[in-house]
Amino acid sequence: MAQAQPPGPGLPEQAPSVQTSRAPSAAGMSGRGADRDGRAVSAPGSAFPLLFAVSAHAECAQELPAFAISSPGRTGLEQTPQVVAYFAVIGTGPAYDPARPAPPGLPAWSAARPGTDCSVPTQVLLVVLVLAAGVVLGRLVSRWTGLPEAAVYVLLGVGAAFIPGVGEVRLSPDLVLLVFLPPLIYYAAFFSDPRETANNLVPIIGQSVGLVVATALAVGGSLLLVFPDVGWAAAIAFGAAVAPPDPVAAGSVLQRLGAPRRLVTVLESEGLVNDGVALTLFAVAISAVGATTSVGEVGLQLLIEVGGGIAFGLVVGIVSAALRRFVRDTASHVILSLVTPYLAFVPAQELHSSGVLATVTAAVWLGVRGRGLVEPTVRLHSETFWTVLNSLLVALLFVLLGIQVPAVVREVGAYSWTALAVAAAAVVVVAILVRLAWVMLVAPLGALLPVREELAAQMPWRERVVLGWCGPRGAVSLAVALSIPLTAADGAPFPRRDLLLFLTVVVVLVTLVGQTVPLPRLLKVLNLRPDERERTEGVRARRAAVDAALRELDEVAERDEPEPAGVEELRQVLELRRDHLRDQLEATRHAHRHGDDEGGPEPEAHGEGATDVSALRLRLVEVERETLRRMQANGEISRPTMVAISQELDLDETQLRRRR
C-alpha cells in the first residue's frame, strides 16, 4: 500500500487508500494484474484500448460486463489503470460519500453509492440523450445569444452535471487522446493551406514550440510559489497540460466575424503542432517525477518523438493515397478516411513517436496529393461527412468537459480555499500574460532570423493583440491532466494530483469563457477585418473559372461539336453567371464585407441534343476546376477558397451525371 502523502500548504493529511473486495478493481476490469502496491501490471493482449467501461456499486459488480482494456506504455496516460468512460450507476444516495472507499486504482469519486440501481442500459441511454440535447441546444443558444459555441457547450455541460445520473460520467484521457483527438487533428490538417502555413512558418514554429515550452515553465513556476512541495517535474507536467490553446474555440469565432485570413491561419496552424509538443513535454516531465533523467536522454526522446512522428505520418499518407486510387464507392472511401487518422496516431504512439505529428503529416499529404485522386461524387460525400463529424465531436467534447467540473471541484474540498484561490489566480494570469508577452514582444524578434523575408513577415500590432488574446484552453488540456498517474516512478503517490486536476479545470473554464466571449468586441474595437483582396477572393475565383469556361465554349463552337443551339444555351447560362458575379464583386467592394458567394440559378438544357450538351457541361466543369487549381498553385487564391468552390463544382457534376 502506498504511503500517505505528507501535508502541505492548504492540504490536510491524506488517508491511505483502502481496498475493498466487493467492488471490481481497475486491474480486474482492464485485463491487468496488480503488484503488491496496487499498481497495474500489463497482461498479454492488453495493448488495445476499448471505449467504454461501467463501474457501479459492489452489489451490482457481478452483473456488469468488463468493457475496458487499458493500454500500457510510456506516458502517464498509459501507465495508469484508466476507465475510458465511467458511468456510475446511481440511486437515491448522495453524489459522493468520502467515508466510502473507492475501488483500487480509481479516484475517490468512483466510490459506490448506496441504493444503487443496476439498470446500466438505462443509465447509458440517459447520458447519450443528455449529450445529444446539449449539442443541439448549444447551437441554438449560441445563435440566439451570439456567444461562442464552445463556451455555451461547456456551460451547458456544467449544468447537465447536476442531473441525476449524468454527473457521474467521467471523461477519460483515453477517450479524448485516442478517440476524439486523431479525427479532429486530421480534419484541421486536411483542409489547411500549406502555402499559407509556409509563408508564416517562423511565427507558427515559435508559438507551437517556443511558446508552449515557455508557458509550461512559467505556469509551473507560478504553481511552485504557492505549493512548493509539488516539485519541478510535476509542476512542469501541469504547465505542459495547460500550455496548448484550443484553436477550435477561438478560430470559429474569428472565421464567423471575418477576421484577417493570416490571423486565422497562424492560429489554426499553431494548433496542429502545439498539442504534439505539449504531449511530448508532458510525457518527459511525468517520467522525471521520482526518477533521475539526464538532459541528453530528454533531448534524444524529443528527437525521436518529433522525427519519428513526421516520418511515420508521411508513410501513412503515401500508402493511404495509393489505396484511394482503387476506392470507387463512397462507403469504402469514408471508412478508409475515417481509419486513416487512427492508423497514423496509434501505431506512432506505440513506436514512441508523436501521434499528433504523424496524424498532421498524413492529413496534409492527403489534402494536397490525395484529394484529386477521388471521384467528385465520392469526394463531395466524404467531405460532407467529415464536416458533420467534426462539428459533432467538438460539441460532444466540450459538453463532456463541462460535466467533469463539479466532480473535480469536489475532489479538492479538503484544501484551504484561500490557497486554492491564490494558486488558481496565479496560474490563470501567468498563462494569459505569457502568451500576450510572447506574441507582442518575442515573436517580432523572428524578423532578425537569417531566413527568407516572407517566412518571418510580421503581423500588424492589432493582429498580434488578437492573436495573443486567443489562447483558450480546451478538452485536450483536461485530458492530459487526467492522464497524470496515481503514483510516481518511485512508487510514491503523485504529488498533488487532485490539485493539478482542479487547477487545470479552472484554467480551461476561465480562458475558454473569458477569452472567447470578448473576442467580437475586441475585433470591433481594433477595427480588424480582411483587406479587399481577401473579401473578394471567392468572387474573383468564380469569375475567372466562368471566363475559362466561356473560352472553352468558343473553341467548341468553332469545332461545331454539339448542335449550335446547345452551345448558345450554355453561353447564355455562363454569361448570366459572369454578370451576376461582376455585380456581386462591385457590391462586395463597396459594402466592405463578404458578398453572397452563391451564383445565380442556371437554366437547364432541354430539347434535342441535351445529352451532348450535358457532356459539354461536364467538360466545362472540369475546365473551371482546373482553373481553380492553377490559381491556387500560383498563389492567387487560398486553398480553403479553392476547396469551397471545388465542392460546388463537385455538386454540379454529380447532378449532371444523374440527369444523363
VOFIVO-273564 format. One record per residue (C-alpha): x, y, z; residue number from 1. Coordinates in steps of 0.02 Angstrom, whole numbers. Example, Ala and Ser with C-alpha at 12.3 -4.5 7.8 and 13.67 -1.06 7.14 Angstrom:
residues 2
PT        u        v        w   num
PT      615     -225      390     1
PT      684      -53      357     2
This chain:
residues 660
PT        u        v        w   num
PT        0        0        0     1
PT       66      172      -47     2
PT      121      286       93     3
PT       13      435      138     4
PT       71      600       65     5
PT      136      724      194     6
PT       28      878      217     7
PT       74     1040      132     8
PT        1     1215      116     9
PT     -188     1206      119    10
PT     -192     1015      120    11
PT     -230      901      268    12
PT     -154      731      290    13
PT     -212      607      160    14
PT     -282      443      218    15
PT     -201      289      142    16
PT     -302      204        7    17
PT     -422       69       63    18
PT     -461      -81      -44    19
PT     -625     -173      -47    20
PT     -652     -350     -103    21
PT     -829     -319     -164    22
PT     -802     -185     -294    23
PT     -711     -232     -455    24
PT     -538     -158     -468    25
PT     -472      -65     -618    26
PT     -343     -202     -642    27
PT     -478     -334     -646    28
PT     -582     -237     -770    29
PT     -437     -197     -884    30
PT     -360     -367     -904    31
PT     -212     -313     -798    32
PT     -141     -387     -641    33
PT      -77     -284     -495    34
PT       81     -287     -392    35
PT       83     -283     -203    36
PT       69      -93     -203    37
PT      -88      -97     -308    38
PT       -4      -31     -466    39
PT      -64     -104     -629    40
PT       43     -234     -717    41
PT       16     -260     -902    42
PT      -52     -426     -958    43
PT      -32     -501    -1132    44
PT     -160     -441    -1255    45
PT     -200     -281    -1161    46
PT     -122     -158    -1282    47
PT     -280     -101    -1370    48
PT     -399       15    -1276    49
PT     -585       -7    -1297    50
PT     -704      135    -1272    51
PT     -820      109    -1127    52
PT     -819       33     -955    53
PT     -951       29     -822    54
PT     -918       38     -637    55
PT    -1053       25     -505    56
PT    -1099      -17     -328    57
PT    -1024     -175     -257    58
PT    -1194     -261     -257    59
PT    -1201     -240     -446    60
PT    -1022     -290     -481    61
PT    -1062     -466     -539    62
PT    -1193     -402     -662    63
PT    -1077     -282     -753    64
PT     -976     -332     -906    65
PT     -793     -285     -910    66
PT     -776     -173    -1063    67
PT     -611      -85    -1027    68
PT     -439     -139    -1078    69
PT     -302      -19    -1025    70
PT     -158       19    -1140    71
PT       15        5    -1062    72
PT      151      121    -1119    73
PT      272      257    -1077    74
PT      160      404    -1032    75
PT       60      437     -877    76
PT      -96      406     -979    77
PT      -41      230    -1022    78
PT       41      186     -857    79
PT     -113      223     -753    80
PT     -258      100     -746    81
PT     -392      202     -828    82
PT     -576      181     -865    83
PT     -612      260    -1031    84
PT     -789      318     -996    85
PT     -858      291     -821    86
PT    -1044      280     -798    87
PT    -1080      262     -612    88
PT    -1250      185     -581    89
PT    -1332      293     -450    90
PT    -1483      284     -340    91
PT    -1551      395     -203    92
PT    -1393      423     -102    93
PT    -1276      574     -102    94
PT    -1166      611     -252    95
PT    -1007      570     -159    96
PT     -976      489       10    97
PT     -797      522       73    98
PT     -814      382      201    99
PT     -847      253       67   100
PT     -687      183      -10   101
PT     -657      189     -196   102
PT     -613       35     -299   103
PT     -424        8     -307   104
PT     -340      109     -442   105
PT     -487      227     -467   106
PT     -505      404     -398   107
PT     -613      441     -247   108
PT     -764      497     -348   109
PT     -785      318     -410   110
PT     -841      260     -238   111
PT    -1000      159     -240   112
PT    -1162      239     -189   113
PT    -1298      165      -80   114
PT    -1465      121     -155   115
PT    -1390       86     -325   116
PT    -1500       40     -471   117
PT    -1418      -90     -582   118
PT    -1504      -34     -743   119
PT    -1345        5     -840   120
PT    -1426       21    -1014   121
PT    -1549      148     -946   122
PT    -1407      247     -869   123
PT    -1307      248    -1029   124
PT    -1461      297    -1130   125
PT    -1492      443    -1013   126
PT    -1315      506    -1036   127
PT    -1325      489    -1225   128
PT    -1489      585    -1230   129
PT    -1419      723    -1121   130
PT    -1264      738    -1232   131
PT    -1371      745    -1389   132
PT    -1484      876    -1312   133
PT    -1333      977    -1259   134
PT    -1262      976    -1436   135
PT    -1425     1035    -1516   136
PT    -1467     1160    -1379   137
PT    -1290     1230    -1380   138
PT    -1301     1278    -1564   139
PT    -1470     1360    -1538   140
PT    -1414     1458    -1384   141
PT    -1256     1514    -1473   142
PT    -1358     1576    -1621   143
PT    -1483     1667    -1509   144
PT    -1357     1747    -1393   145
PT    -1207     1770    -1507   146
PT    -1095     1683    -1379   147
PT     -958     1566    -1444   148
PT    -1020     1388    -1464   149
PT     -877     1313    -1363   150
PT     -916     1421    -1211   151
PT    -1101     1379    -1223   152
PT    -1067     1193    -1234   153
PT     -956     1196    -1079   154
PT    -1083     1295     -977   155
PT    -1222     1176    -1030   156
PT    -1112     1031     -978   157
PT    -1087     1107     -806   158
PT    -1275     1123     -787   159
PT    -1305      946     -851   160
PT    -1186      878     -718   161
PT    -1320      912     -587   162
PT    -1446      800     -675   163
PT    -1458      636     -576   164
PT    -1361      503     -668   165
PT    -1262      622     -779   166
PT    -1140      698     -656   167
PT    -1056      529     -631   168
PT     -995      522     -811   169
PT     -806      532     -811   170
PT     -704      596     -957   171
PT     -557      479     -975   172
PT     -396      536    -1060   173
PT     -405      380    -1169   174
PT     -572      439    -1238   175
PT     -503      610    -1284   176
PT     -325      570    -1336   177
PT     -361      407    -1427   178
PT     -539      431    -1491   179
PT     -577      617    -1512   180
PT     -406      693    -1545   181
PT     -349      598    -1703   182
PT     -501      640    -1812   183
PT     -506      821    -1751   184
PT     -322      845    -1795   185
PT     -345      755    -1961   186
PT     -491      865    -2013   187
PT     -400     1027    -1971   188
PT     -240      973    -2059   189
PT     -327      902    -2213   190
PT     -412     1067    -2252   191
PT     -264     1176    -2202   192
PT     -168     1282    -2327   193
PT       15     1226    -2336   194
PT       62     1381    -2435   195
PT       -8     1499    -2304   196
PT       74     1395    -2168   197
PT      242     1404    -2255   198
PT      225     1592    -2275   199
PT      203     1609    -2087   200
PT      324     1472    -2037   201
PT      428     1571    -1912   202
PT      285     1635    -1802   203
PT      197     1466    -1811   204
PT      350     1369    -1754   205
PT      388     1500    -1622   206
PT      215     1487    -1546   207
PT      189     1300    -1564   208
PT      359     1256    -1490   209
PT      439     1403    -1401   210
PT      280     1472    -1326   211
PT      223     1300    -1265   212
PT      388     1272    -1175   213
PT      389     1448    -1104   214
PT      210     1431    -1042   215
PT      246     1263     -961   216
PT      396     1333     -867   217
PT      310     1495     -816   218
PT      147     1413     -759   219
PT      242     1277     -668   220
PT      349     1407     -580   221
PT      197     1507     -525   222
PT      121     1349     -451   223
PT      279     1313     -353   224
PT      268     1484     -271   225
PT      105     1431     -188   226
PT      133     1243     -170   227
PT      321     1215     -168   228
PT      305     1032     -119   229
PT      235      990     -292   230
PT      411      984     -363   231
PT      479     1049     -527   232
PT      443      894     -631   233
PT      260      884     -580   234
PT      241     1072     -598   235
PT      310     1069     -775   236
PT      195      922     -816   237
PT       49     1029     -760   238
PT      115     1177     -859   239
PT      128     1068    -1014   240
PT      -52     1012     -991   241
PT     -120     1190     -993   242
PT        6     1261    -1118   243
PT      -76     1221    -1287   244
PT     -226     1331    -1333   245
PT     -377     1255    -1419   246
PT     -386     1335    -1593   247
PT     -564     1274    -1623   248
PT     -645     1385    -1492   249
PT     -564     1548    -1548   250
PT     -542     1503    -1732   251
PT     -728     1476    -1760   252
PT     -765     1648    -1688   253
PT     -632     1732    -1794   254
PT     -694     1649    -1954   255
PT     -875     1694    -1917   256
PT     -829     1877    -1887   257
PT     -721     1887    -2043   258
PT     -551     1913    -1962   259
PT     -398     1932    -2075   260
PT     -352     1765    -2153   261
PT     -172     1769    -2094   262
PT     -228     1784    -1914   263
PT     -339     1630    -1930   264
PT     -203     1534    -2024   265
PT      -72     1563    -1890   266
PT     -192     1516    -1751   267
PT     -252     1356    -1834   268
PT      -79     1303    -1894   269
PT      -10     1331    -1720   270
PT     -145     1215    -1654   271
PT      -90     1075    -1770   272
PT       81     1063    -1688   273
PT       68     1128    -1510   274
PT      -32      978    -1448   275
PT      108      862    -1502   276
PT      241      971    -1420   277
PT      140      984    -1259   278
PT      108      796    -1251   279
PT      292      760    -1278   280
PT      346      883    -1144   281
PT      213      813    -1028   282
PT      274      634    -1053   283
PT      455      685    -1019   284
PT      406      780     -861   285
PT      298      637     -796   286
PT      438      512     -820   287
PT      553      627     -721   288
PT      441      632     -567   289
PT      527      522     -439   290
PT      664      473     -562   291
PT      835      533     -619   292
PT      841      588     -801   293
PT      987      669     -893   294
PT      972      813    -1016   295
PT     1041      703    -1154   296
PT      907      572    -1128   297
PT      772      706    -1133   298
PT      842      778    -1295   299
PT      852      607    -1377   300
PT      673      568    -1328   301
PT      612      732    -1401   302
PT      707      699    -1563   303
PT      631      526    -1579   304
PT      457      592    -1542   305
PT      463      729    -1674   306
PT      564      645    -1811   307
PT      480      477    -1791   308
PT      306      553    -1793   309
PT      335      651    -1953   310
PT      417      503    -2041   311
PT      280      380    -1992   312
PT      143      502    -2041   313
PT      221      525    -2212   314
PT      220      337    -2240   315
PT       37      325    -2188   316
PT       -8      470    -2303   317
PT       80      394    -2454   318
PT        3      222    -2427   319
PT     -170      293    -2398   320
PT     -159      399    -2555   321
PT     -110      245    -2655   322
PT     -258      148    -2587   323
PT     -378      288    -2635   324
PT     -339      258    -2818   325
PT     -431       92    -2806   326
PT     -578      150    -2699   327
PT     -726      200    -2806   328
PT     -879      191    -2693   329
PT     -924      318    -2561   330
PT     -942      200    -2414   331
PT     -770      122    -2436   332
PT     -688      292    -2456   333
PT     -772      361    -2300   334
PT     -716      209    -2200   335
PT     -538      225    -2266   336
PT     -531      409    -2224   337
PT     -603      376    -2051   338
PT     -473      246    -2003   339
PT     -327      344    -2076   340
PT     -301      461    -1927   341
PT     -303      313    -1808   342
PT     -181      216    -1918   343
PT      -64      364    -1903   344
PT      -92      408    -1720   345
PT      -99      242    -1626   346
PT       50      149    -1704   347
PT      156      307    -1691   348
PT      119      315    -1505   349
PT      164      131    -1485   350
PT      328      165    -1577   351
PT      369      302    -1450   352
PT      341      439    -1580   353
PT      221      584    -1585   354
PT       49      526    -1639   355
PT       -7      706    -1661   356
PT      132      748    -1784   357
PT      104      583    -1875   358
PT      -80      624    -1898   359
PT      -44      802    -1954   360
PT       86      744    -2081   361
PT      -28      610    -2155   362
PT     -176      730    -2166   363
PT      -77      869    -2250   364
PT       -6      747    -2378   365
PT     -178      678    -2418   366
PT     -255      851    -2426   367
PT     -129      908    -2555   368
PT      -92      749    -2652   369
PT     -241      636    -2622   370
PT     -392      747    -2649   371
PT     -382      741    -2838   372
PT     -372      551    -2840   373
PT     -555      532    -2789   374
PT     -710      543    -2899   375
PT     -805      707    -2872   376
PT     -962      622    -2807   377
PT     -864      518    -2682   378
PT     -760      669    -2631   379
PT     -915      776    -2603   380
PT    -1000      648    -2491   381
PT     -840      610    -2396   382
PT     -801      792    -2359   383
PT     -981      823    -2306   384
PT     -968      676    -2186   385
PT     -808      746    -2111   386
PT     -883      918    -2088   387
PT    -1030      846    -1990   388
PT     -919      728    -1891   389
PT     -800      868    -1842   390
PT     -942      978    -1780   391
PT    -1016      834    -1681   392
PT     -852      784    -1600   393
PT     -811      963    -1550   394
PT     -982      987    -1472   395
PT     -979      822    -1377   396
PT     -804      856    -1313   397
PT     -848     1025    -1239   398
PT    -1010      961    -1161   399
PT     -915      815    -1082   400
PT     -785      937    -1020   401
PT     -917     1039     -931   402
PT     -991      884     -849   403
PT     -824      849     -765   404
PT     -815     1016     -674   405
PT     -920      982     -517   406
PT     -835      816     -480   407
PT     -661      890     -497   408
PT     -709     1033     -381   409
PT     -772      910     -251   410
PT     -604      821     -252   411
PT     -515      972     -177   412
PT     -640     1002      -39   413
PT     -507      965       93   414
PT     -394     1105       34   415
PT     -393     1282      102   416
PT     -498     1384      -17   417
PT     -382     1532        7   418
PT     -234     1430      -53   419
PT     -337     1364     -199   420
PT     -392     1539     -249   421
PT     -214     1606     -243   422
PT     -146     1460     -345   423
PT     -287     1471     -472   424
PT     -266     1658     -495   425
PT      -79     1639     -515   426
PT      -83     1504     -649   427
PT     -226     1585     -747   428
PT     -145     1757     -750   429
PT       25     1686     -796   430
PT      -48     1576     -935   431
PT     -134     1727    -1014   432
PT        8     1852     -991   433
PT      144     1736    -1056   434
PT       53     1715    -1222   435
PT       21     1902    -1238   436
PT      202     1942    -1196   437
PT      268     1813    -1318   438
PT      161     1870    -1465   439
PT      189     2056    -1432   440
PT      373     2056    -1380   441
PT      460     1893    -1428   442
PT      378     1849    -1594   443
PT      436     2010    -1681   444
PT      615     1954    -1650   445
PT      588     1822    -1784   446
PT      622     1957    -1913   447
PT      804     1951    -1857   448
PT      824     1768    -1905   449
PT      928     1727    -2060   450
PT      781     1663    -2161   451
PT      687     1723    -2313   452
PT      590     1882    -2276   453
PT      420     1808    -2318   454
PT      443     1669    -2190   455
PT      468     1792    -2048   456
PT      349     1930    -2103   457
PT      273     2017    -1953   458
PT       90     2047    -1916   459
PT       24     2221    -1882   460
PT       14     2257    -1696   461
PT     -176     2250    -1694   462
PT     -175     2073    -1764   463
PT      -42     2023    -1637   464
PT     -153     2086    -1495   465
PT     -295     1973    -1553   466
PT     -178     1826    -1581   467
PT     -105     1849    -1408   468
PT     -277     1854    -1331   469
PT     -337     1698    -1425   470
PT     -273     1571    -1300   471
PT     -424     1474    -1234   472
PT     -382     1302    -1169   473
PT     -494     1155    -1209   474
PT     -530      972    -1181   475
PT     -354      917    -1230   476
PT     -284     1007    -1079   477
PT     -406      919     -963   478
PT     -372      750    -1044   479
PT     -185      771    -1022   480
PT     -208      819     -839   481
PT     -322      670     -811   482
PT     -184      557     -876   483
PT      -69      605     -732   484
PT      -31      437     -647   485
PT      -83      397     -470   486
PT       97      354     -423   487
PT      266      424     -473   488
PT      412      323     -543   489
PT      474      282     -368   490
PT      305      213     -314   491
PT      257      360     -204   492
PT       89      447     -230   493
PT       99      576     -368   494
PT      116      746     -284   495
PT      -46      845     -277   496
PT     -134      755     -419   497
PT     -306      814     -363   498
PT     -243      993     -351   499
PT     -171      987     -527   500
PT     -336      924     -597   501
PT     -431     1064     -510   502
PT     -314     1199     -572   503
PT     -325     1130     -749   504
PT     -514     1143     -744   505
PT     -501     1322     -682   506
PT     -381     1371     -821   507
PT     -491     1289     -953   508
PT     -652     1371     -891   509
PT     -580     1545     -865   510
PT     -489     1552    -1031   511
PT     -625     1466    -1132   512
PT     -763     1581    -1073   513
PT     -664     1735    -1027   514
PT     -562     1744    -1187   515
PT     -688     1692    -1320   516
PT     -838     1794    -1263   517
PT     -749     1964    -1279   518
PT     -674     1922    -1450   519
PT     -811     2004    -1556   520
PT     -796     2164    -1456   521
PT     -606     2160    -1468   522
PT     -610     2141    -1657   523
PT     -732     2286    -1669   524
PT     -628     2400    -1558   525
PT     -470     2361    -1658   526
PT     -566     2378    -1823   527
PT     -496     2215    -1889   528
PT     -567     2144    -2049   529
PT     -498     2067    -2208   530
PT     -424     2177    -2343   531
PT     -512     2198    -2509   532
PT     -415     2056    -2591   533
PT     -471     1932    -2459   534
PT     -651     1993    -2460   535
PT     -668     1974    -2648   536
PT     -563     1817    -2670   537
PT     -708     1696    -2688   538
PT     -800     1803    -2814   539
PT     -642     1834    -2916   540
PT     -604     1647    -2920   541
PT     -779     1604    -2980   542
PT     -772     1738    -3114   543
PT     -604     1675    -3177   544
PT     -674     1499    -3186   545
PT     -826     1558    -3286   546
PT     -714     1656    -3406   547
PT     -611     1499    -3435   548
PT     -770     1401    -3470   549
PT     -828     1532    -3596   550
PT     -662     1523    -3687   551
PT     -678     1335    -3695   552
PT     -854     1355    -3761   553
PT     -793     1469    -3900   554
PT     -667     1336    -3953   555
PT     -804     1205    -3952   556
PT     -916     1316    -4060   557
PT     -777     1336    -4187   558
PT     -759     1147    -4198   559
PT     -951     1133    -4209   560
PT     -955      982    -4091   561
PT    -1134      987    -4020   562
PT    -1277     1075    -4106   563
PT    -1252     1264    -4112   564
PT    -1414     1286    -4016   565
PT    -1342     1190    -3870   566
PT    -1186     1295    -3869   567
PT    -1286     1455    -3872   568
PT    -1392     1399    -3725   569
PT    -1238     1360    -3621   570
PT    -1162     1526    -3670   571
PT    -1315     1617    -3602   572
PT    -1302     1522    -3438   573
PT    -1118     1563    -3416   574
PT    -1141     1745    -3465   575
PT    -1280     1762    -3337   576
PT    -1165     1691    -3204   577
PT    -1024     1807    -3257   578
PT    -1137     1960    -3249   579
PT    -1202     1907    -3079   580
PT    -1025     1885    -3013   581
PT     -973     2054    -3083   582
PT    -1116     2140    -2991   583
PT    -1077     2041    -2836   584
PT     -894     2092    -2842   585
PT     -939     2275    -2853   586
PT    -1064     2261    -2710   587
PT     -934     2174    -2603   588
PT     -804     2308    -2634   589
PT     -923     2450    -2595   590
PT    -1001     2371    -2441   591
PT     -831     2318    -2367   592
PT     -899     2150    -2322   593
PT     -916     1974    -2394   594
PT    -1048     1960    -2526   595
PT    -1161     1813    -2561   596
PT    -1049     1682    -2637   597
PT    -1192     1590    -2719   598
PT    -1203     1600    -2908   599
PT    -1366     1633    -2997   600
PT    -1482     1492    -3047   601
PT    -1433     1404    -3205   602
PT    -1559     1367    -3342   603
PT    -1574     1185    -3388   604
PT    -1526     1118    -3557   605
PT    -1679     1044    -3643   606
PT    -1731      980    -3809   607
PT    -1636      895    -3947   608
PT    -1452      870    -3914   609
PT    -1473      881    -3724   610
PT    -1362      728    -3698   611
PT    -1220      807    -3796   612
PT    -1247      970    -3703   613
PT    -1234      879    -3537   614
PT    -1069      804    -3591   615
PT    -1009      977    -3640   616
PT    -1062     1048    -3472   617
PT     -962      911    -3385   618
PT     -811      963    -3486   619
PT     -837     1145    -3437   620
PT     -848     1097    -3254   621
PT     -677     1015    -3268   622
PT     -609     1171    -3354   623
PT     -671     1277    -3208   624
PT     -596     1155    -3084   625
PT     -427     1158    -3170   626
PT     -430     1349    -3172   627
PT     -454     1349    -2983   628
PT     -309     1229    -2960   629
PT     -196     1339    -3064   630
PT     -246     1497    -2969   631
PT     -213     1411    -2803   632
PT      -45     1345    -2862   633
PT        5     1520    -2918   634
PT      -46     1595    -2751   635
PT     -191     1696    -2823   636
PT     -317     1615    -2706   637
PT     -303     1519    -2543   638
PT     -331     1333    -2529   639
PT     -491     1350    -2424   640
PT     -566     1457    -2561   641
PT     -515     1332    -2694   642
PT     -589     1188    -2593   643
PT     -752     1280    -2560   644
PT     -782     1321    -2744   645
PT     -724     1148    -2798   646
PT     -857     1073    -2686   647
PT     -988     1175    -2779   648
PT     -920     1108    -2943   649
PT     -922      931    -2874   650
PT    -1106      955    -2834   651
PT    -1140     1021    -3009   652
PT    -1052      871    -3086   653
PT    -1146      749    -2975   654
PT    -1313      824    -3029   655
PT    -1265      822    -3212   656
PT    -1215      639    -3208   657
PT    -1379      593    -3126   658
PT    -1477      677    -3266   659
PT    -1384      588    -3406   660
